[in-house]
Amino acid sequence: MVNKKSKGRRKIPMKKIEKQADRYATFSKRRAGLYKKASELVIECDVDIGIMYFSPTGNPYSFFHPTPDVIVSRFQNPNMQLSPSTHLDATHARNRVNQLSTRLEELDIIEEAAIAQKKFYDQMIETRQRGWWESIEQLSADEVTEHEAWLKNIVFHLHNCLKQLENGASSSGM
C-alpha cells in the first residue's frame, strides 16, 4: 500500500478570504462554531457572555447569556448589583439553559438507543433475507413455541375474517 498523505487538519493562515462565496461559507461555519463554543463556556463555567458582530453581507448577529441587559450592565459597572427584575431574568435564563442542556443530553441518549435499535433491525433484515429455514434452526424451544402460538393466532384471525366475508357475501346476495 502506498503511503498516502492527506492534508487533514492543518493551520489556516489568517488572512482575508478573497473569493466572496468562500468567505460567506467560512463565515457561516465559523459562526456556528463560535455559538457552540460560547454555549459550552456558559454551561461549563457558568459565566455571562455577550458577542455582537456583523456578517460580510452586513447582517447583525449576537449571542448573549443570560440577557443583553445583564451583559451591558455588568460591562458598564462590574461591581454594580443587578436590579431584582434583571436578577430574576438572569436566573430564569440560566435555569432555562440548564433545562435545555439536560433535555439535549436525554435526546442524545435516545438517539444512541435509536441507532442501536436500527443496527439490530438491520441485522434482523439480513437474517430474514437468508430464508426461514436457515433462521428457524437457530431458535430455542421457547422461541419456537412462541412463534407457533403467534402463527395459530394469525390463522384464527384469518378464519374469522373469512367467515365475516362469507356471511357478508351471502347476506348481500339475497
WOURQUI-V366187 format. One record per backbone hydrogen bond with DSSP energy under -0.5 kcal/mol. CO is the residue of the C=O (numbers start at 0). NH is the residue of the N-H. If there is no record, write none. Layout:
co nh
CO NH
CO NH
This chain:
co nh
1 3
2 4
3 5
7 9
10 12
12 14
15 17
18 22
19 23
20 24
21 25
22 26
23 27
24 28
25 29
26 30
27 31
28 32
29 33
30 34
31 35
32 36
33 37
34 38
35 39
36 40
37 41
38 42
39 43
40 44
41 45
48 64
50 62
52 60
54 57
58 54
60 52
62 50
64 48
66 70
67 71
68 72
69 73
70 74
71 75
72 76
76 79
82 86
83 87
84 88
85 89
86 90
87 91
88 92
89 93
90 94
91 95
92 96
93 97
94 98
95 99
96 100
97 101
98 102
99 103
100 104
101 105
102 106
103 107
104 108
105 109
106 110
107 111
108 112
109 113
110 114
111 115
112 116
113 117
114 118
115 119
116 120
117 121
118 122
119 123
120 124
121 125
122 126
123 127
124 128
125 129
126 129
126 130
130 133
130 134
131 135
132 136
134 137
135 138
139 143
140 144
141 145
142 146
143 147
144 148
145 149
146 150
147 151
148 152
149 153
150 154
151 155
152 156
153 157
154 158
155 159
156 160
157 161
158 162
159 163
160 164
161 165
162 166
163 167
164 168
165 169
166 170
167 171
168 172
169 173
